[in-house]
């Protein structure tokens, strides 16, 4: 029970709070949300196929049928523990007052803190944050990151607000979260998500540091911060790089590629990416570096397609100069941006928002592999239809877990108050030099200057923070792929169900070992 719930004698922390606009004479209205999913479903963004949270729960139920855990325990794992809804006033730059709606859902406290991003988007509502928080729970379990799932959001289109307004929104929301104990290094740790970035995380950190009575660990209250403000090297590209590692692992299994009539490996595969934000951009970058051919890109202003290939950096430069990806030299424009997803390619990477591939467009999708870089970009029914057509979906609960994995490394760094590798780097470098020297002594021959230089560059160095983060990320994504792949193979199900089974088993084991309070 949260502190406000306790004060009002409400035996739950499922609380919705609506504030009087005047901060000094605020009256907090507390509403118990009995069954959050049913109450909220009318607000969902893809109601024709069921609310987003209902879809996540549908996928959960399907996977749960392959496990032997008690019904009650499965229901506890599936339900969203806490949802906080707050409205607060924003003074716009022109002096107008606007009421802003914001949410934080903590889906599961089987591990603490809870963890998940904060998004700024007009689509944000209670159903969406509950669904996304649930996906965070399963995602963390799939990649063995020791957090429960959470997600927050502010219902605004960030493009319509000045930087100063966004700062006021972020600071006020952080303050509201702190008041209700919905943020803290051991409680609930936000991170960037759609529409937010390191900039917002710095405002969150600064506000939390101001109000907390535990400033020592305040840096660990939020991740995705800039390096220099407690951020970890490698966090910015982490989700996109994780997406690349996941696709690489999938493409490296020859047997699976044969079933898709594709060759083994990423090299030479054609790719369409939806969303040139942080995740989409970095996924595109690493795929391009690995020899994949980027043929299509979709952004909110429209799409572009060139079967001969698009150079990512050239498109980014073009967009910077013209304000749009459209009219890129040599490419065809796609006026209706969602239609870009329907063009020919081997791998389609939706890296924007949820419900982009639905029953009304799934039959037009030509890709052989859908790599879910966003959260929930393929609806449950559309995923079934793709599976029936033999299309591989690499599920979000695994594929975009690179972000939270590196957030975990950032959180560890913040709690230990030391940069990863700081104490071992020189020691390792010196050890490597000693080994080189020992090898020369053993063979009675010295390397010449050029040989030594190249060997030292390759071997005689200690791991930096960036090296360690990259290594931890790769190890996590490779290990988790083979785990979900094995679950899927064993139960003869798709990868998404395999990922859910893996997550459910780990979470259930945690509950069984810990017991249930009281
Ligand atoms: N928003 C990201 C996600 O959906 C990152 C979450 C985090 O790092 O906590 O996975």
Boltz pocket constraint, residues with backbone or C-beta under 6 A from the ligand:
constraints:
  - pocket:
      binder: B
      contacts: [[A, 115], [A, 116], [A, 117], [A, 118], [A, 189], [A, 190], [A, 191], [A, 192], [A, 193], [A, 194], [A, 223], [A, 375], [A, 400], [A, 401], [A, 403], [A, 404], [A, 405], [A, 407]]
      max_distance: 6.0
